Amino acid sequence: MLFWDSMYIYNKILESRNKGLKQLAVLIDPDNPDFSNLEKLVEVSIRSKVDYFFVGGSTSHDNQIDKILELLNSQVNIPVVIFPGNDKQIRSNADALLLLSMISGRNPEYLIGQHVQSAEILYHSNIDIIPCGYMLIDGGKMTAVNYVSQTQTIGQDDLKTARNTALAGQFLGLKLI
């Protein structure tokens, strides 16, 4: 927990990208935690040299996130990044937080609303905050993210809209897409 300097995670991502290196993040969804298998996942992730653990989900509002963070912080020296589905998932006992703005949708709650609700907490935290554009691409079925955010996806074949959405996010100052 918090082994890294401010903006370490973001700079590490950029450095790897500039070198043409790939990185791997394992997403742990607190909506469906299987704590009996979580320790196995952590062991496999360590052996596989995973770069990051992302923790977050579309609907989780309870303390499952706290249990997952506690386990990760006590067992690994791999950066833990919050991937929040809402302001209730924000924690300061992680190494970074992807401040997600759902730029593929037009629901103001997920473009800025959740950010406003979490601004004071984030301001007073020491967590590395990385502004991130979140784009939903059609996968052929309704997902929890679609349901919760009430947003439409960008079509798989609509490359122009996907590209322009990503560029617009970049122009707005989002660090990652």
C-alpha positions, 0 to 999 in steps of 0.5 A: 500500500502506498509504496509509490511516489505521486503520479508513479503509476501514471508515469510507469504507464507512459514510460512503458508505452513510450518503450513499446512495452505492454502492461497487464492489470488484473481487475478484481470485481468486489461485486462478485468476490470469491475470497476462497479463489482470491488468494489463488488469483493473487498467487498466479498474478505474482508468478505472472508478473502482473503490473497492477491490480484494479479493484472496482465494479459497477454496483458494489456499495459495501465493504467488500472493497475494504476486504480486498484492499486489505488482502492485497495490501498485506500480501503483494508489492504490486500497485493497487488501483481503484477502478470505481463504479461510483463515489462509494468505492473511493478509498485512500488505501490504494496506490492510485485511482482512475477517475473515470469519466464515461465519455462514450455516454451522455449521462451527466452523472457519469461524465461529472456527477460522481466526480463532484460527489467525490471531490472533497474526499479525493482532495484530502487524500494522498492517492494518485488520481489519474483522469481517465476517459471510459468508453463502452464499446458494444459487446453484443449484450447488456452489461452491468455498466450499461444498466447502472450508467444508463448509457449506450455503447459505441458500435463495434464497427463505428470506428469514427465515433470511437476515435473521435470520442477518444480524441475529444477525451484527450483534448479535454485533458484526460490522461488515459482512455 
